[in-house]
Amino acid sequence: MTDQQQLARGKNVMLLLLDKRLSVPRMYLDAKWQGKDVDLLAIDRDGSGDVHVVLAYLRPLFEEELPDTSADREKLEEMIERLSHINAQYKYILGVSSSSAWKSLGDYPVKEFSEKTFSPNGLGRIGIALAAPDQGGAMHVDLTIFPERFRAYVGPSADEFIKQHPADWEVRA
């Protein structure tokens, strides 16, 4: 399986997690939100609710099955910085593992970034989710740090986005 396929599998299980957490979401894969590339964009309540953005990365391996925690830390730093420039009520980082080796490490080194996930003004926190295959190869996702709502005025942008882009996933009544 290629890295791109594994990353897509991780996005898919994150999409399912958001679907369970949101009321009536419209979700978009590989979207451009307010000029910024995001891996997942979810606009809740059929477009009238909160905007959720997800940036995803493939967690790096040092060797074939050994996690590279130093490179993982660098990716987390990069994702936190990128999210600081994206306007949304909820922000997530999704680390996708290419092997089940990360499962044995739990959420390491994510806990080291716990304080850095908070907004500088205290209103909002970036959520961190980790996706990995089990021994049978099925992907699972765990929300290890729960997001908290950021202050963001995005209503007009959400309305315009929905008008111009068909959703990749939506609940239809």
N, C-alpha and C positions, 0 to 999 in steps of 0.2 A: 504494500500500500504506500502511496506517495504521501509526502508531508501535506500537500494540498488536500488530499482526500481525508487525512486524519483531522486536519483543521476544520474541514467542512462537517465532519461527523461531530466534532466538539460544538460547533455553532448550532447544529441541529438539536443537540440535547439541551443547550442553553435556551434555544427557542422554546422548547417544551417546558423548561422551568419557568420562563417568563409567562407562557400561556397559562400556567397554573396560578401564578401570582397576580395576574392582571384581570380586570373585569371583562372588557370586550376589546381586545387589542387588535391593532393592525400592525403587522411586523414586516420588516424589509431586511433583506440580506444584502450586504455589501453596498450600503447606501452612502450618498453624499449629503450630510446634514449640515446646513448652513455653511457650505463650502468645505467641510471637513469630512474625510473618509472615515466611516465607522463600519464595523463588521456586522452589527445588528442594530436596528433602530425599531423601537416599539412605541407606538402612540396609542395610549389606552382610551377606553370608553368611546370606541369608534371614532377617534380623532379629537374628541373634546377634552381628553384627560392629560395626564402627565406624559412626558417624553422620557424614554429610557434609552440609553445608548450603551453599546458593548464594544470594547476593543478586545480582540483575541490575538493570542500568539501561541506558537507551538513551543512547549517547554523543551529547552535544549538538553541533549544528551552529551555526556563527556565521551563515553564509549558506547558501544552498541546497546547496552541495557543499563548503563550507569548514569543517573541524573547529574547534570552540571549545575550545581546550585549557585555558583558564581555568575554564570551567564543568565540564570533565571533571575537573580537579583537585579542585574542590569536591565533586563526586559521589564521587570516590574517598575523600576525607576522611570524608564522611558514611557511606559503606559500611564503612570500617574501624571507625569509632565504633560503628555498629550491631552489627557482628560481635563487638565486645568484650563485648557483653551476651548473646551466644547461646552456649549450652553444646553443644559438639559436638567430636568428635575432629579433623575436617577442615573448614576453612572456605574458601570461595571467593568472589571478586567476579567477576562476568561483565559486561564492558562490551560492549554490542551496538551496532555501527555501522549506521547507516541507509544509508550509501553506502560505496563502495570507496575514498573519499578517505582514510579512516583507514589503509588498507593502506599507502599511500605514506609515511605517517609512522611505520610500524612500531609499536613499543610505547611510543612517546612519548605522554604524559608519565609512563607507568607506572614507568619506571626511577627517577624521583624519589621514589617511595614505597617503594622496596625495603626500607629500614631500618624504616619504619613498619609493615611487614607482620609483623614478629616480635612474639611475645608479650612483654610487659614482663618476665616472669620467664625468658625465653629458651626455654621449652618450647612450641613451636608457631609456625607461620607461616601467614599467610593466603595462599592461592594467588590469582593473578589470571589470568583467561582473557579473551581478546578474540575476539569473533566479528564477522565482516564478510562481506558478499557479494563474490564475485569479479566479474569483468567480465560473466560470463554470468548472474549473479544467484544462483548457488548459495552457500549459507552455509557458512562454514568457521570453525573455532574453533582458537585456539592458546593453549596454557597457557604464558604468558610468565614467571610466577613460580610455581614448584612449591610446593604446600602441604607443611607439616610438621605432624606429629601434636601436637595439644594434649592436655593432661591433662583428661579429662572423664569423669565417672561418669554414664552415661546409659542403662545397661542396662534398668532398670525402666521408664524413660520410653519407650524403643524398643519394649519388649514391649507396653506398653499402647497405644502409637500403632498398631502393626501390628494389634492385636486390633480396634481401633475404626475403622480406615480401610483401604479397599481400595486397593491400589497402582495408580498410573497406568501403571506399567511394571514388570514383574518377569520373572525367568527362571523358567520352569516346567520341572521335570524330567519 
